[in-house]
C-alpha cells in the first residue's frame, strides 16, 4: 500500500492520479489550529533544554499569532531566535577565551 500527499492534486500528472484514490481533507478551523499550535509549542518546548526557560503554555495572544502560521512556519518562528542566540553565545565565548570569532575560510588552489 502506498500513500501520497499533495496540497494541490491538479498538479499531479493524470496517468498517476488515475491510479490513486483521492481523499480531500478540509483544513482545520480556527479552534483546531489554535489547539494544534499549542500542542506543537509544548512539543518543541519539551524537546529542548532551553524550553524550560519558556512558559509551559504560551499566552493566548501568542497562540492566536501562531495559529495563523503553518506548522513548518511556526516551528521556525519558535526555534530560530533560540538558534541565533546560541550562535551569538558561542561567538562571544570564543572571543572571551582570546580566540577571534571564526573567520570565513579562503579557498586557495585549483
C-alpha positions as CSV (number, residue, x, y, z in Angstrom):
1,X,0.0,0.0,0.0
2,X,1.3,3.4,-0.9
3,X,0.3,6.8,0.4
4,X,0.9,10.2,-1.2
5,X,0.0,13.7,-0.1
6,X,-0.3,16.9,-2.1
7,X,-1.5,20.4,-1.4
8,X,-2.8,20.6,-5.0
9,X,-3.9,17.4,-6.8
10,X,-4.3,19.3,-10.1
11,X,-0.5,19.3,-10.3
12,X,-0.3,15.5,-10.3
13,X,0.0,14.0,-13.8
14,X,-3.2,12.4,-14.9
15,X,-1.7,8.9,-15.6
16,X,-0.5,8.8,-11.9
17,X,-3.6,10.4,-10.5
18,X,-6.0,7.9,-12.1
19,X,-4.2,5.1,-10.2
20,X,-5.0,6.7,-6.9
21,X,-7.9,7.0,-4.5
22,X,-8.1,10.7,-3.7
23,X,-9.4,11.9,-0.3
24,X,-9.7,15.6,0.3
25,X,-9.3,16.7,3.8
26,X,-10.7,20.1,4.8
27,X,-8.2,22.4,6.6
28,X,-8.7,22.7,10.3
29,X,-10.9,25.5,11.6
30,X,-9.6,28.3,13.8
31,X,-10.2,26.4,17.1
32,X,-8.4,23.3,15.8
33,X,-5.5,25.4,14.5
34,X,-5.1,27.0,17.9
35,X,-5.1,23.6,19.7
36,X,-2.7,22.2,17.2
37,X,-0.2,25.1,17.6
38,X,-0.4,24.9,21.4
39,X,0.4,21.2,21.2
40,X,3.3,21.9,18.8
41,X,4.6,24.6,21.1
42,X,4.6,22.2,24.0
43,X,6.4,19.5,21.9
44,X,9.1,22.0,20.9
45,X,9.5,23.3,24.4
46,X,9.8,19.8,25.9
47,X,12.3,18.6,23.2
48,X,15.0,21.1,24.1
49,X,16.7,22.1,27.4
50,X,16.2,25.8,26.6
51,X,12.4,25.1,26.6
52,X,12.5,25.1,30.4
53,X,13.0,28.9,30.2
54,X,9.7,29.4,28.5
55,X,6.2,29.2,30.0
56,X,4.5,25.8,29.9
57,X,1.7,27.3,27.7
58,X,2.0,30.3,25.5
59,X,-0.2,33.4,26.2
60,X,-3.5,33.5,24.3
61,X,-2.2,36.3,22.0
62,X,0.8,34.2,21.1
63,X,-1.3,31.2,20.3
64,X,-3.5,33.4,18.1
65,X,-0.5,34.6,16.1
66,X,0.9,31.1,15.8
67,X,-2.4,29.7,14.6
68,X,-2.0,31.9,11.5
69,X,1.2,30.1,10.6
70,X,1.6,26.7,9.0
71,X,3.2,24.1,11.4
72,X,6.5,24.5,9.5
73,X,6.5,28.3,9.8
74,X,5.6,28.0,13.4
75,X,8.4,25.7,14.2
76,X,10.8,28.1,12.5
77,X,9.3,31.1,14.4
78,X,9.8,29.4,17.7
79,X,13.2,27.9,17.2
80,X,15.0,30.4,15.0
81,X,15.5,33.1,17.8
82,X,16.9,30.5,20.1
83,X,19.3,29.2,17.4
84,X,20.5,32.7,16.7
85,X,21.1,33.3,20.4
86,X,23.1,30.1,20.6
87,X,25.3,31.2,17.7
88,X,25.9,34.6,19.3
89,X,26.7,32.9,22.7
90,X,29.3,30.6,21.0
91,X,30.9,33.6,19.2
92,X,31.1,35.6,22.5
93,X,32.5,32.7,24.3
94,X,35.2,32.2,21.6
95,X,36.2,35.9,21.9
96,X,36.2,35.7,25.7
97,X,38.8,32.9,25.5
98,X,41.1,35.1,23.5
99,X,40.2,33.5,20.2
100,X,38.9,35.7,17.4
101,X,35.5,34.9,16.0
102,X,35.7,32.3,13.3
103,X,36.6,33.9,10.0
104,X,35.4,32.5,6.7
105,X,37.8,30.1,5.1
106,X,39.5,31.3,2.0
107,X,39.7,28.7,-0.8
108,X,43.1,28.5,-2.4
109,X,44.1,26.5,-5.4
110,X,42.6,24.8,-8.3
